Amino acid sequence: MTAANLHITNNLIPISVLSPYDGAPLGSVETTDPAEIDRLLATARCGAEISRNLPRHKRASILEGAAQIVESRRDAFAQTIVREAGKTIVQARKEVLRCVNTLKLSAEEAKRNAGEIVPFDAYTGSEQRQGWFTREPLGIITAITPYNDPLNLVAHKLGPAIAGGNAVLLKPSNLTPFSAINLVEALCEAGLPEEVITVAHGDRELVTAMITAREVRMISFTGGFATGEAISRAAGLKKLAMELGGNAPVIVMKDCDFDKAVEGCVSGAFWAAGQNCIGAQRILVQADLYDLFRDAFVVATQKLKAGDPQREDTDVGPMISKQVAERTEAAVNEAIAAGAKLLCGHRREGSLYHPTVLEGTPLTCRLWHEEVFAPVVMLAPFDTLDDAIEMANNPDYSLHAGIFTSNLNVALEAAKRIEAGGVMINDSSDYRFDAMPFGGFKYGSMGREGVRFAYEDMTQPKVICINRK
């Protein structure tokens, strides 16, 4: 891949990338000058024309080939994730395998979701008409990705975009750019023309240029609510697909499989150091079971090993930076000052923040109603299912929820009434399969990810109708 397709060489200060664990320098990427937006768009314009004319079998072959390349280099991809994102090596390997699956799903979508027959004769007067609709590319898509899943979340934008015949302006997180660059290189090695994806690195000014350009037909963004709101105000008339975070509740009924509920909630709360938009943040436990569950949950949490993400036995790695860990520490201090009781954790060593459990957190605290995105979980008792659902639906951010119960009627009633994009029954909120629709209710998102659903967002129907009269 030529340098021009990865960044624009200029006199701006390069972006340094540091290890979240120990601050060691990992390298740097060239900063893209926002004034170069016309050059970026020129490349993307050429890429869009090339991409739309790639036959579907070629798009599928490229995506399948890239999946094979990533899988063959899975150890190197996993190491990159560990170094730049701080995920444990075990978690990083799982992300690489998910990326492989996302690319394979995208390859299948390229071949099968081409449109449908339209039954024109279903309407009186149209008996002599027949036709169909196709799914056509939008053109140029701006994709902005976060640091917490630096490989698979990039694949979730690039895979469906390529399957649909689009070009992409990709802006990965400045904190974790190398996983994205490596994935783009794998796609190009598999045969994708270099013009189809243009990678840019920079700050808010660059993002503004990339989202306001009139030729950009869609923005796919994963990140925080405030940034998403700013993008929507600036973007103009474009399609928007946004995943803006969550504050996941998990309901634990007294008739649950106890051990399964404890294990699932611990994993769901602290996977990826809690930097997980569907991670369990509020665990609501029926009052009769609360004390027993709380004690077992705290014991299991205290067994988690926090430390060097390169070690096979590490359960919780660092947060993305010392500054983010300090903000988490401050938010927990604020909750404790407001009346929350600390059950375990709340210890910071640089960027490492030990798994933290609170109870009695006032509903007015930001930890309760905002996304914490950290290894912090709050426990709270409830009496009835109605009480639990009311508590679960309290925040404005809602991606996933979970419920543990042996009563199917209770599970389905909760699934019906919980305001979330997905309800996991007898599972934590943090379960996600890359083929399923993924997004939130309320202010949690706009649109859906999941390969098929993103592909449909990134394409547009065209109707062809033949009048046989």
C-alpha positions as CSV (number, residue, x, y, z in Angstrom):
1,M,0.0,0.0,0.0
2,T,1.3,3.4,-0.9
3,A,1.7,6.1,1.7
4,A,-0.8,8.3,-0.1
5,N,-3.6,5.8,0.7
6,L,-2.7,5.7,4.4
7,H,-2.0,9.3,5.1
8,I,-1.0,12.6,3.6
9,T,2.7,13.4,4.2
10,N,3.0,16.9,5.7
11,N,4.8,19.0,8.2
12,L,2.3,18.4,11.0
13,I,3.5,16.7,14.2
14,P,3.1,12.9,13.9
15,I,0.6,11.1,16.3
16,S,2.6,9.0,18.8
17,V,1.0,5.8,19.9
18,L,1.9,4.5,23.4
19,S,1.3,1.3,25.3
20,P,-1.6,1.7,27.7
21,Y,0.1,-0.6,30.2
22,D,3.5,1.0,30.6
23,G,3.5,4.0,28.3
24,A,6.2,2.6,26.0
25,P,6.3,4.2,22.6
26,L,4.9,1.9,19.9
27,G,5.4,4.1,16.9
28,S,3.6,6.9,15.2
29,V,1.4,7.8,12.2
30,E,1.4,10.9,10.1
31,T,-1.2,13.4,10.9
32,T,-3.5,14.2,8.0
33,D,-3.9,17.9,7.3
34,P,-7.6,18.8,7.1
35,A,-6.7,21.1,4.2
36,E,-6.0,17.9,2.2
37,I,-9.7,16.9,2.3
38,D,-10.0,17.5,-1.5
39,R,-7.2,15.0,-2.2
40,L,-8.8,12.5,0.2
41,L,-12.1,12.9,-1.6
42,A,-10.5,12.6,-5.0
43,T,-9.0,9.3,-4.1
44,A,-12.4,8.2,-2.5
45,R,-14.3,9.3,-5.6
46,C,-12.0,7.1,-7.8
47,G,-12.4,4.3,-5.3
48,A,-16.2,4.5,-5.3
49,E,-16.2,4.1,-9.1
50,I,-13.9,1.2,-8.9
51,S,-15.8,-0.5,-6.1
52,R,-19.2,-0.2,-7.6
53,N,-18.0,-1.9,-10.7
54,L,-16.4,-4.8,-8.9
55,P,-18.5,-7.9,-9.6
56,R,-20.1,-9.4,-6.5
57,H,-18.0,-12.5,-6.7
58,K,-14.8,-10.4,-6.7
59,R,-16.0,-8.4,-3.6
60,A,-16.7,-11.7,-1.9
61,S,-13.3,-13.1,-2.9
62,I,-11.4,-10.1,-1.6
63,L,-13.2,-10.3,1.8
64,E,-12.8,-14.0,2.1
65,G,-9.1,-13.6,1.2
66,A,-8.6,-10.9,3.8
67,A,-10.2,-13.2,6.4
68,Q,-7.7,-15.9,5.5
69,I,-4.8,-13.5,5.8
70,V,-5.9,-12.2,9.2
71,E,-6.4,-15.7,10.4
72,S,-3.0,-16.8,9.2
73,R,-1.4,-13.9,11.0
74,R,-3.7,-14.1,14.1
75,D,-0.9,-14.0,16.6
76,A,0.6,-10.8,15.1
77,F,-2.8,-9.2,14.9
78,A,-3.5,-10.2,18.6
79,Q,-0.1,-8.8,19.7
80,T,-0.9,-5.5,18.0
81,I,-4.2,-5.3,19.9
82,V,-2.5,-6.0,23.2
83,R,0.2,-3.4,22.6
84,E,-2.0,-0.5,21.5
85,A,-5.3,-1.2,23.2
86,G,-4.2,-3.0,26.4
87,K,-6.6,-5.9,26.0
88,T,-5.3,-9.1,27.5
89,I,-3.7,-11.6,25.1
90,V,-6.6,-14.0,25.6
91,Q,-9.2,-11.3,24.8
92,A,-7.2,-10.1,21.9
93,R,-7.1,-13.5,20.3
94,K,-10.9,-13.7,20.5
95,E,-11.2,-10.3,18.9
96,V,-9.1,-11.5,16.0
97,L,-11.3,-14.5,15.5
98,R,-14.3,-12.3,15.5
99,C,-12.8,-10.1,12.9
100,V,-12.2,-13.1,10.7
101,N,-15.9,-14.1,11.1
102,T,-17.0,-10.5,10.4
103,L,-15.1,-10.5,7.1
104,K,-16.5,-13.9,6.2
105,L,-20.0,-12.8,6.9
106,S,-19.4,-9.7,4.7
107,A,-18.2,-12.0,1.9
108,E,-21.4,-13.9,2.1
109,E,-23.5,-10.7,2.1
110,A,-21.8,-9.5,-1.0
111,K,-23.1,-12.6,-2.9
112,R,-26.7,-13.0,-1.6
113,N,-28.3,-9.6,-0.7
114,A,-28.7,-8.2,-4.2
115,G,-32.4,-7.3,-4.1
116,E,-35.9,-8.9,-4.6
117,I,-38.7,-9.4,-7.1
118,V,-41.4,-6.8,-6.7
119,P,-45.0,-8.3,-7.1
120,F,-46.4,-5.4,-9.2
121,D,-49.5,-7.5,-10.0
122,A,-50.5,-7.3,-6.4
123,Y,-52.0,-3.9,-7.1
124,T,-55.0,-3.4,-9.4
125,G,-54.0,-1.9,-12.7
126,S,-50.4,-3.2,-12.5
127,E,-51.1,-6.8,-13.8
128,Q,-49.0,-6.2,-16.9
129,R,-46.0,-4.9,-15.0
130,Q,-43.2,-6.9,-13.6
131,G,-39.8,-6.0,-12.1
132,W,-37.4,-6.0,-9.2
133,F,-35.2,-3.9,-7.0
134,T,-31.5,-4.1,-6.7
135,R,-29.3,-2.8,-3.9
136,E,-26.8,-0.2,-5.1
137,P,-23.9,1.4,-3.3
138,L,-24.2,4.8,-1.6
139,G,-20.8,6.0,-2.8
140,I,-18.4,7.4,-0.3
141,I,-18.8,6.5,3.4
142,T,-16.9,8.1,6.3
143,A,-16.2,5.6,9.0
144,I,-15.0,6.7,12.5
145,T,-13.9,3.9,14.9
146,P,-13.0,3.7,18.6
147,Y,-10.1,2.3,20.6
148,N,-11.8,-0.5,22.5
149,D,-12.2,-3.0,19.7
150,P,-9.6,-1.6,17.3
151,L,-9.8,-4.5,14.8
152,N,-13.2,-6.0,14.8
153,L,-15.1,-2.7,14.9
154,V,-13.1,-1.5,11.9
155,A,-14.1,-4.7,10.1
156,H,-17.7,-4.1,11.0
157,K,-17.5,-0.9,8.9
158,L,-15.2,-1.9,6.1
159,G,-16.6,-5.4,5.4
160,P,-20.2,-4.3,4.7
161,A,-19.1,-1.2,2.9
162,I,-16.9,-3.3,0.5
163,A,-19.7,-5.9,0.1
164,G,-22.0,-3.1,-1.0
165,G,-19.6,-1.6,-3.5
166,N,-18.7,1.6,-1.6
167,A,-15.5,3.5,-0.9
168,V,-14.5,4.4,2.6
169,L,-12.7,7.3,4.3
170,L,-11.6,5.7,7.5
171,K,-10.6,7.6,10.6
172,P,-9.5,5.1,13.3
173,S,-8.8,6.1,16.9
174,N,-5.6,8.0,17.3
175,L,-4.9,5.8,20.3
176,T,-5.1,2.5,18.3
177,P,-4.4,3.1,14.6
178,F,-2.2,0.1,13.8
179,S,-4.8,-2.6,14.0
180,A,-6.9,-0.6,11.4
181,I,-3.9,-0.1,9.2
182,N,-3.0,-3.8,9.3
183,L,-6.5,-4.7,8.4
184,V,-6.6,-2.4,5.4
185,E,-3.2,-3.8,4.2
186,A,-4.7,-7.3,4.5
187,L,-7.7,-6.3,2.3
188,C,-5.4,-4.7,-0.3
189,E,-3.2,-7.8,-0.3
190,A,-6.3,-9.8,-0.9
191,G,-6.9,-7.8,-4.1
192,L,-8.9,-4.7,-3.0
193,P,-7.9,-1.7,-5.1
194,E,-6.0,0.7,-2.9
195,E,-8.3,3.6,-3.8
196,V,-11.3,2.0,-2.2
197,I,-10.2,2.7,1.4
198,T,-8.4,5.9,2.4
199,V,-7.1,6.0,6.0
200,A,-6.7,9.4,7.7
201,H,-5.3,10.3,11.1
202,G,-6.0,13.5,13.0
203,D,-8.1,15.5,15.4
204,R,-11.5,17.2,15.5
205,E,-10.8,19.5,12.6
206,L,-10.0,16.6,10.3
207,V,-13.2,14.8,11.4
208,T,-15.2,17.9,10.7
209,A,-13.8,18.0,7.2
210,M,-14.5,14.3,6.6
211,I,-18.1,14.5,7.8
212,T,-19.2,17.8,6.2
213,A,-17.9,17.0,2.7
214,R,-20.9,17.0,0.4
215,E,-19.7,14.0,-1.5
216,V,-19.8,11.8,1.6
217,R,-23.2,10.0,1.6
218,M,-23.0,8.3,4.9
219,I,-21.3,8.5,8.3
220,S,-20.8,5.4,10.4
221,F,-19.6,6.3,13.8
222,T,-18.9,4.4,17.0
223,G,-18.1,6.4,20.1
224,G,-19.4,8.8,22.7
225,F,-22.8,10.5,22.8
226,A,-21.4,14.0,22.9
227,T,-19.3,13.4,19.8
228,G,-22.1,11.7,18.0
229,E,-24.4,14.6,18.7
230,A,-21.8,17.1,17.4
231,I,-21.4,15.0,14.2
232,S,-25.1,14.9,13.6
233,R,-25.4,18.7,13.9
234,A,-22.5,19.2,11.5
235,A,-23.1,16.5,8.9
236,G,-25.8,17.9,6.8
237,L,-28.0,15.7,4.6
238,K,-26.4,12.3,5.0
239,K,-27.3,8.9,6.3
240,L,-26.1,8.5,9.9
241,A,-25.3,5.2,11.6
242,M,-24.2,5.7,15.2
243,E,-23.5,3.5,18.2
244,L,-23.2,5.9,21.0
245,G,-22.7,3.8,24.1
246,G,-24.8,2.1,26.7
247,N,-25.4,1.6,30.4
248,A,-26.4,-2.1,30.5
249,P,-28.6,-3.5,33.2
250,V,-28.6,-7.2,34.1
251,I,-31.6,-8.5,36.1
252,V,-31.0,-11.5,38.4
253,M,-34.2,-13.2,39.6
254,K,-34.2,-15.4,42.7
255,D,-35.0,-18.5,40.6
256,C,-31.9,-18.2,38.5
257,D,-29.1,-20.7,38.0
258,F,-27.0,-19.0,40.7
259,D,-23.5,-20.1,39.7
260,K,-24.2,-19.3,36.0
261,A,-25.5,-15.8,37.0
262,V,-22.5,-14.9,39.1
263,E,-20.0,-16.1,36.5
264,G,-21.8,-14.4,33.7
265,C,-22.1,-11.1,35.5
266,V,-18.5,-11.0,36.6
267,S,-17.3,-11.7,33.0
268,G,-19.9,-9.2,31.6
269,A,-18.8,-6.5,34.0
270,F,-15.0,-6.7,33.6
271,W,-14.2,-8.0,30.1
272,A,-11.8,-5.7,28.3
273,A,-11.3,-3.7,31.6
274,G,-15.0,-2.7,31.4
275,Q,-14.3,-0.7,28.2
276,N,-17.2,-2.4,26.5
277,C,-20.4,-0.6,25.5
278,I,-22.5,-3.6,26.3
279,G,-20.7,-4.5,29.5
280,A,-22.8,-5.1,32.6
281,Q,-22.8,-1.8,34.5
282,R,-25.9,-2.2,36.8
283,I,-26.7,-5.6,38.2
284,L,-30.2,-5.7,39.7
285,V,-30.7,-8.6,42.1
286,Q,-34.0,-9.8,43.6
287,A,-34.1,-8.9,47.2
288,D,-34.4,-12.5,48.5
289,L,-31.2,-13.4,46.7
290,Y,-29.3,-10.1,47.1
291,D,-27.0,-10.8,50.0
292,L,-26.0,-14.2,48.8
293,F,-25.4,-13.0,45.3
294,R,-23.5,-9.9,46.4
295,D,-21.1,-11.9,48.6
296,A,-20.4,-14.4,45.9
297,F,-20.0,-11.7,43.2
298,V,-17.4,-9.8,45.4
299,V,-15.5,-13.0,46.1
300,A,-15.4,-13.9,42.3
301,T,-14.3,-10.3,41.5
302,Q,-11.5,-10.3,44.0
303,K,-10.1,-13.5,42.3
304,L,-9.6,-11.6,39.0
305,K,-6.0,-10.8,38.3
306,A,-5.3,-7.3,37.0
307,G,-1.9,-6.6,35.4
308,D,0.3,-7.1,32.4
309,P,-2.0,-7.8,29.4
310,Q,0.7,-10.0,27.8
311,R,0.4,-12.6,30.5
312,E,-1.8,-15.6,29.8
313,D,-3.2,-15.5,33.4
314,T,-4.2,-11.8,33.4
315,D,-7.9,-11.2,33.5
316,V,-8.1,-7.4,33.5
317,G,-5.6,-5.3,31.6
318,P,-5.1,-1.5,31.7
319,M,-7.5,1.1,30.7
320,I,-6.6,3.0,27.5
321,S,-4.6,5.6,29.4
322,K,-3.7,6.9,32.8
323,Q,-5.9,9.9,32.3
324,V,-9.0,7.7,31.6
325,A,-8.2,5.6,34.7
326,E,-7.9,8.8,36.8
327,R,-11.4,10.0,35.5
328,T,-12.8,6.6,36.5
329,E,-11.3,6.9,40.0
330,A,-12.7,10.4,40.3
331,A,-16.2,9.2,39.3
332,V,-16.1,6.4,41.9
333,N,-14.9,8.9,44.5
334,E,-17.9,11.1,43.6
335,A,-20.3,8.2,44.0
336,I,-18.8,7.2,47.4
337,A,-19.1,10.7,48.6
338,A,-22.7,10.7,47.6
339,G,-23.4,7.6,49.6
340,A,-22.4,4.6,47.6
341,K,-20.7,1.8,49.5
342,L,-17.4,0.3,48.2
343,L,-17.4,-3.5,48.3
344,C,-14.1,-4.1,46.6
345,G,-11.5,-2.6,44.2
346,H,-11.2,1.2,43.6
347,R,-7.4,0.9,43.5
348,R,-5.4,2.5,40.7
349,E,-1.9,1.9,39.5
350,G,-1.1,4.2,36.6
351,S,-3.6,3.1,33.9
352,L,-4.5,-0.1,35.7
353,Y,-7.8,0.3,37.6
354,H,-8.7,-2.8,39.7
355,P,-12.2,-4.2,39.3
356,T,-14.6,-2.2,41.5
357,V,-18.0,-3.1,42.9
358,L,-20.4,-0.6,44.6
359,E,-23.8,-0.9,46.2
360,G,-26.2,1.7,47.3
361,T,-25.3,4.1,44.5
362,P,-27.7,7.0,44.5
363,L,-29.7,7.2,41.3
364,T,-28.5,10.8,40.9
365,C,-24.9,9.8,40.4
366,R,-23.4,9.9,36.9
367,L,-22.2,6.3,37.4
368,W,-25.8,5.3,37.6
369,H,-27.3,7.2,34.6
370,E,-24.2,7.6,32.3
371,E,-22.0,5.1,30.6
372,V,-19.0,4.3,32.9
373,F,-16.8,2.4,30.3
374,A,-14.6,1.1,33.0
375,P,-14.2,-1.9,35.3
376,V,-16.9,-0.6,37.7
377,V,-20.2,-2.3,38.4
378,M,-23.1,-1.3,40.7
379,L,-25.3,-3.8,42.6
380,A,-28.8,-2.9,43.6
381,P,-31.7,-5.0,45.1
382,F,-35.3,-5.0,43.8
383,D,-38.6,-6.5,45.0
384,T,-40.7,-7.2,41.9
385,L,-40.1,-7.5,38.2
386,D,-41.9,-4.2,37.7
387,D,-39.4,-2.5,40.0
388,A,-36.4,-4.1,38.2
389,I,-37.7,-3.1,34.7
390,E,-38.3,0.5,35.9
391,M,-34.7,0.6,37.2
392,A,-33.3,-1.0,34.1
393,N,-35.0,1.6,31.8
394,N,-33.9,4.6,33.9
395,P,-30.9,5.8,31.8
396,D,-31.1,7.4,28.4
397,Y,-28.5,5.0,26.9
398,S,-29.6,1.5,26.1
399,L,-27.8,-1.0,24.0
400,H,-28.1,-4.4,25.6
401,A,-29.6,-5.9,28.8
402,G,-29.6,-9.3,30.4
403,I,-31.8,-11.4,32.7
404,F,-31.1,-14.6,34.5
405,T,-34.2,-16.6,35.4
406,S,-35.6,-20.2,35.1
407,N,-39.1,-18.9,34.3
408,L,-39.6,-18.5,30.6
409,N,-42.7,-16.3,31.0
410,V,-40.7,-13.9,33.2
411,A,-37.9,-13.8,30.7
412,L,-40.1,-13.0,27.8
413,E,-42.1,-10.4,29.8
414,A,-38.8,-8.7,30.7
415,A,-37.6,-8.9,27.1
416,K,-40.8,-7.3,25.9
417,R,-40.7,-4.4,28.4
418,I,-36.9,-3.6,28.6
419,E,-36.0,-0.7,26.4
420,A,-32.8,-2.0,24.7
421,G,-31.6,-3.1,21.3
422,G,-31.0,-6.6,22.6
423,V,-32.0,-8.6,25.7
424,M,-29.9,-11.6,26.5
425,I,-31.8,-14.3,28.5
426,N,-29.7,-16.3,30.9
427,D,-26.7,-14.5,29.7
428,S,-24.9,-11.3,30.5
429,S,-25.6,-8.1,28.5
430,D,-22.2,-8.3,26.9
431,Y,-23.0,-11.2,24.5
432,R,-22.7,-10.3,20.8
433,F,-22.7,-12.4,17.7
434,D,-21.4,-10.4,14.7
435,A,-24.3,-11.5,12.4
436,M,-27.0,-10.1,14.7
437,P,-28.5,-6.6,14.5
438,F,-26.6,-4.4,17.0
439,G,-27.6,-1.0,18.2
440,G,-29.6,0.7,20.9
441,F,-32.9,2.2,21.9
442,K,-33.4,5.8,23.0
443,Y,-30.2,7.8,22.7
444,G,-28.0,4.8,22.5
445,S,-27.6,4.7,18.7
446,M,-29.0,5.4,15.3
447,G,-29.3,2.5,12.9
448,R,-27.9,-1.0,13.3
449,E,-24.6,-2.7,12.9
450,G,-24.2,-6.4,12.3
451,V,-23.0,-7.3,8.9
452,R,-26.3,-7.8,7.0
453,F,-27.9,-4.7,8.7
454,A,-24.9,-2.5,8.1
455,Y,-24.8,-3.7,4.5
456,E,-28.4,-2.6,4.0
457,D,-27.7,0.8,5.6
458,M,-24.7,1.2,3.2
459,T,-26.7,0.4,0.1
460,Q,-29.9,1.9,-1.5
461,P,-32.7,0.2,-3.4
462,K,-33.2,0.8,-7.1
463,V,-36.5,-0.3,-8.7
464,I,-36.7,-1.6,-12.3
465,C,-40.2,-2.0,-13.6
466,I,-41.2,-3.4,-17.1
467,N,-44.6,-2.4,-18.6
468,R,-45.5,-5.3,-20.9
469,K,-48.5,-3.6,-22.4
